[in-house]
Amino acid sequence: MDPDAVAKAFVEHYYTTFDANRAGLANLYQDGSMLTFEGQKIQGSQSIVAKLTSLPFQQCQHSITTVDCQPSGAGGMLVFVSGTLQLAGEQHALKFSQVIIFSLTSLFISIF
């Protein structure tokens, strides 16, 4: 298993789903999963998807610049993603970075 290929495939799937149907991200999270968003900690699939679907924009397009990953014990992986986010109707794209930690049992994500 090539960790870089796994990370890139996951990132592509995650952001394609986020841009098209945020509610479709629910199957990527479990009850033990956590999302940290601007200092707020949100745990569990339902709570995370509720947060993501409540963001104050309907349409967006992520453009990924970097996907860096490394093994993180017990078969897990740490992935750092950076890029831009273009919101519908906005002239300028926003920069974003995100850290994703895969584990055998949960997915933890921090958005900066």
Backbone bond lengths (Angstrom), bond angles and torsions (degrees), N, CA, C in turn:
res aa  C-N    CA-C-N  psi(-1)  N-CA   C-N-CA  omega(-1)  CA-C   N-CA-C  phi
1 M - - - 1.451 - - 1.529 109.30 -
2 D 1.316 116.67 122.59 1.458 123.00 178.34 1.529 109.06 -87.26
3 P 1.337 119.04 110.78 1.470 121.10 -177.02 1.531 112.96 -57.52
4 D 1.326 117.66 -38.45 1.462 119.82 -179.94 1.523 111.39 -64.05
5 A 1.324 116.98 -41.37 1.466 120.74 179.36 1.526 110.95 -66.38
6 V 1.337 117.04 -40.34 1.464 121.09 178.28 1.529 109.74 -63.41
7 A 1.327 116.34 -46.60 1.471 120.88 -179.28 1.524 110.75 -61.35
8 K 1.319 117.07 -46.97 1.468 120.43 -178.97 1.519 111.66 -64.30
9 A 1.317 117.92 -40.01 1.466 121.11 178.26 1.529 110.50 -64.80
10 F 1.336 116.82 -43.13 1.452 119.90 178.65 1.522 110.93 -63.07
11 V 1.321 116.49 -47.49 1.469 121.21 -178.52 1.528 110.34 -59.88
12 E 1.312 117.22 -43.68 1.468 120.29 178.26 1.529 110.77 -60.67
13 H 1.329 116.28 -46.19 1.467 120.48 179.30 1.531 111.02 -63.41
14 Y 1.334 116.84 -45.57 1.458 121.45 -176.74 1.528 111.14 -59.74
15 Y 1.329 117.04 -51.72 1.462 119.62 -174.79 1.531 112.60 -75.45
16 T 1.311 118.41 -30.66 1.463 120.20 173.85 1.522 109.59 -63.70
17 T 1.329 116.79 -43.05 1.460 121.66 177.98 1.524 110.42 -67.36
18 F 1.323 117.38 -44.05 1.471 121.29 178.99 1.522 110.36 -56.33
19 D 1.327 116.83 -46.14 1.465 121.33 -176.39 1.524 112.70 -69.86
20 A 1.328 117.56 -31.40 1.465 121.11 -175.50 1.529 113.58 -95.53
21 N 1.353 116.45 -35.29 1.468 119.81 -172.36 1.523 109.03 -164.30
22 R 1.322 116.97 83.88 1.474 120.88 -176.35 1.520 112.99 -54.75
23 A 1.319 117.93 -34.12 1.469 120.57 179.29 1.527 110.96 -62.78
24 G 1.322 117.23 -24.40 1.458 121.98 178.70 1.516 113.95 -69.75
25 L 1.321 117.57 -7.20 1.465 121.33 178.02 1.530 112.33 -78.10
26 A 1.316 117.67 -10.23 1.469 121.53 -174.13 1.515 113.14 -55.09
27 N 1.325 117.75 -37.23 1.468 119.09 -177.39 1.528 113.12 -74.37
28 L 1.327 117.73 -5.95 1.468 120.47 176.96 1.530 112.17 -88.20
29 Y 1.310 116.48 -11.28 1.458 121.93 -177.32 1.519 110.45 -113.67
30 Q 1.351 114.47 155.78 1.455 121.75 175.47 1.522 108.26 -124.44
31 D 1.338 116.91 178.02 1.467 119.89 179.85 1.525 112.25 -60.80
32 G 1.335 117.05 -30.44 1.463 120.61 179.64 1.514 114.16 -85.94
33 S 1.319 117.93 -4.31 1.462 121.37 -179.66 1.524 110.63 -70.35
34 M 1.335 115.46 150.15 1.461 119.81 179.24 1.514 109.80 -135.27
35 L 1.329 115.41 140.07 1.454 123.54 173.15 1.515 107.14 -116.77
36 T 1.321 116.99 127.45 1.453 120.87 171.65 1.516 106.32 -107.58
37 F 1.312 116.71 118.01 1.462 122.54 -175.83 1.514 108.59 -126.76
38 E 1.329 116.03 110.27 1.466 121.97 179.39 1.528 111.40 49.98
39 G 1.327 116.33 45.40 1.457 122.66 176.48 1.516 115.34 87.77
40 Q 1.328 117.98 -11.37 1.459 121.87 179.86 1.529 109.46 -92.05
41 K 1.334 117.26 127.31 1.466 122.00 178.87 1.523 108.94 -96.21
42 I 1.332 115.27 125.35 1.459 121.68 -177.34 1.518 107.20 -125.40
43 Q 1.335 117.75 124.90 1.455 121.12 -175.95 1.523 111.34 -118.77
44 G 1.333 114.62 141.70 1.451 122.16 176.56 1.517 112.63 95.57
45 S 1.315 114.94 144.16 1.460 122.05 -175.76 1.530 112.85 -54.03
46 Q 1.316 117.69 -49.88 1.467 120.51 -176.85 1.523 112.20 -63.70
47 S 1.324 117.09 -42.18 1.463 120.96 -179.54 1.527 111.33 -68.17
48 I 1.319 116.45 -38.96 1.461 120.55 179.40 1.520 110.72 -65.10
49 V 1.315 116.68 -47.78 1.466 120.06 179.93 1.530 110.47 -64.80
50 A 1.323 117.97 -36.75 1.469 120.78 176.50 1.527 109.91 -60.52
51 K 1.322 117.16 -42.13 1.466 120.66 178.21 1.528 110.69 -64.22
52 L 1.322 116.74 -48.28 1.462 120.25 -176.86 1.521 111.88 -64.50
53 T 1.310 117.45 -38.07 1.465 119.78 -179.42 1.524 112.26 -78.13
54 S 1.334 117.47 -13.93 1.464 120.53 178.57 1.526 113.10 -92.38
55 L 1.327 117.81 -0.76 1.461 119.97 178.84 1.528 109.38 -58.77
56 P 1.335 117.77 146.99 1.467 121.22 -169.05 1.536 115.46 -79.40
57 F 1.317 117.29 38.83 1.459 120.91 174.21 1.520 108.20 -149.03
58 Q 1.298 116.05 149.07 1.461 121.12 -178.21 1.520 112.44 -94.22
59 Q 1.322 116.75 -39.90 1.461 120.45 -176.17 1.520 110.08 -124.90
60 C 1.332 114.96 143.05 1.457 120.80 176.23 1.523 109.09 -154.61
61 Q 1.313 114.75 164.94 1.465 120.99 177.75 1.526 108.26 -139.33
62 H 1.332 116.35 114.62 1.462 120.85 176.16 1.525 109.65 -83.11
63 S 1.308 115.49 141.31 1.465 122.31 171.77 1.527 106.14 -125.13
64 I 1.319 116.47 114.10 1.462 122.00 -174.20 1.527 110.03 -85.84
65 T 1.328 116.11 130.17 1.464 122.46 177.84 1.517 110.71 -98.64
66 T 1.342 117.19 -48.40 1.458 120.68 -178.76 1.521 111.10 -134.77
67 V 1.331 114.67 147.15 1.464 122.98 170.83 1.523 105.33 -135.37
68 D 1.322 116.42 106.70 1.463 121.83 179.08 1.517 108.10 -114.29
69 C 1.326 116.88 136.90 1.461 118.73 -178.93 1.522 110.80 -141.18
70 Q 1.334 113.15 160.25 1.459 120.65 173.85 1.517 108.81 -154.72
71 P 1.327 116.90 152.62 1.464 120.35 177.49 1.524 110.05 -61.10
72 S 1.329 115.51 149.88 1.450 119.83 -176.12 1.519 111.34 -138.24
73 G 1.310 118.56 45.94 1.454 122.59 173.98 1.523 114.98 70.24
74 A 1.303 116.75 148.17 1.467 125.23 177.02 1.522 112.47 50.06
75 G 1.324 116.28 35.00 1.464 120.33 178.83 1.503 114.04 79.95
76 G 1.314 117.68 7.31 1.460 121.48 -179.73 1.524 112.04 -85.00
77 M 1.331 115.22 178.11 1.443 121.16 -178.41 1.527 109.42 -150.43
78 L 1.325 116.09 140.55 1.448 123.30 174.06 1.521 107.05 -106.02
79 V 1.343 117.14 127.77 1.457 121.76 -177.79 1.524 108.52 -126.52
80 F 1.326 116.35 130.27 1.460 122.01 175.33 1.523 107.56 -111.49
81 V 1.333 116.41 126.96 1.461 122.60 -177.76 1.519 107.96 -122.22
82 S 1.320 116.85 137.77 1.462 120.62 171.78 1.518 108.89 -136.62
83 G 1.321 114.91 157.17 1.455 119.39 179.36 1.506 110.81 170.93
84 T 1.334 114.48 -154.98 1.453 120.36 178.93 1.528 109.84 -126.32
85 L 1.311 114.18 157.30 1.449 122.88 -179.99 1.520 107.55 -127.58
86 Q 1.321 116.85 117.20 1.460 121.85 179.02 1.523 108.76 -101.23
87 L 1.325 115.85 118.20 1.458 120.80 177.93 1.518 109.31 -91.01
88 A 1.323 116.77 143.33 1.458 122.09 179.19 1.523 109.50 -58.00
89 G 1.319 116.18 132.36 1.456 121.27 177.65 1.514 115.11 83.98
90 E 1.316 117.93 -4.96 1.466 121.59 179.61 1.520 109.85 -99.10
91 Q 1.316 116.69 140.63 1.458 121.31 -178.01 1.531 112.10 -76.77
92 H 1.309 117.12 -39.28 1.461 121.26 -174.74 1.527 111.23 -108.95
93 A 1.325 115.50 140.25 1.471 121.22 176.37 1.525 109.60 -77.48
94 L 1.331 115.77 151.58 1.459 122.83 175.92 1.521 108.86 -98.52
95 K 1.331 117.17 141.30 1.459 120.55 174.80 1.529 108.48 -83.36
96 F 1.334 115.93 145.92 1.458 119.57 176.57 1.519 109.00 -143.39
97 S 1.315 114.97 158.44 1.461 121.56 169.93 1.521 106.53 -140.47
98 Q 1.307 114.72 151.60 1.458 120.25 -175.96 1.523 108.58 -147.95
99 V 1.327 115.65 139.61 1.450 122.46 174.75 1.521 107.45 -111.59
100 I 1.318 115.65 128.38 1.464 121.35 179.90 1.526 107.49 -120.49
101 I 1.317 116.91 128.87 1.459 121.41 176.64 1.529 107.53 -116.95
102 F 1.306 115.65 115.31 1.456 121.26 174.52 1.520 107.47 -89.30
103 S 1.310 117.17 140.65 1.457 120.03 168.47 1.527 106.50 -133.18
104 L 1.308 115.88 176.55 1.457 118.81 178.75 1.522 112.04 -67.00
105 T 1.342 117.33 -22.26 1.453 119.82 -175.22 1.520 114.79 -118.20
106 S 1.322 119.21 -18.96 1.461 119.82 -173.17 1.518 111.65 -149.51
107 L 1.312 114.88 167.88 1.449 123.60 176.33 1.515 107.31 -124.50
108 F 1.320 117.42 126.44 1.452 122.50 -179.96 1.526 107.38 -119.45
109 I 1.323 116.89 131.48 1.465 120.46 -176.42 1.519 108.86 -133.04
110 S 1.332 116.01 135.97 1.449 121.96 172.18 1.513 108.04 -120.62
111 I 1.312 117.18 132.10 1.450 122.19 178.50 1.522 107.64 -112.14
112 F 1.316 115.78 129.63 1.466 120.69 -179.81 1.508 109.36 -113.15
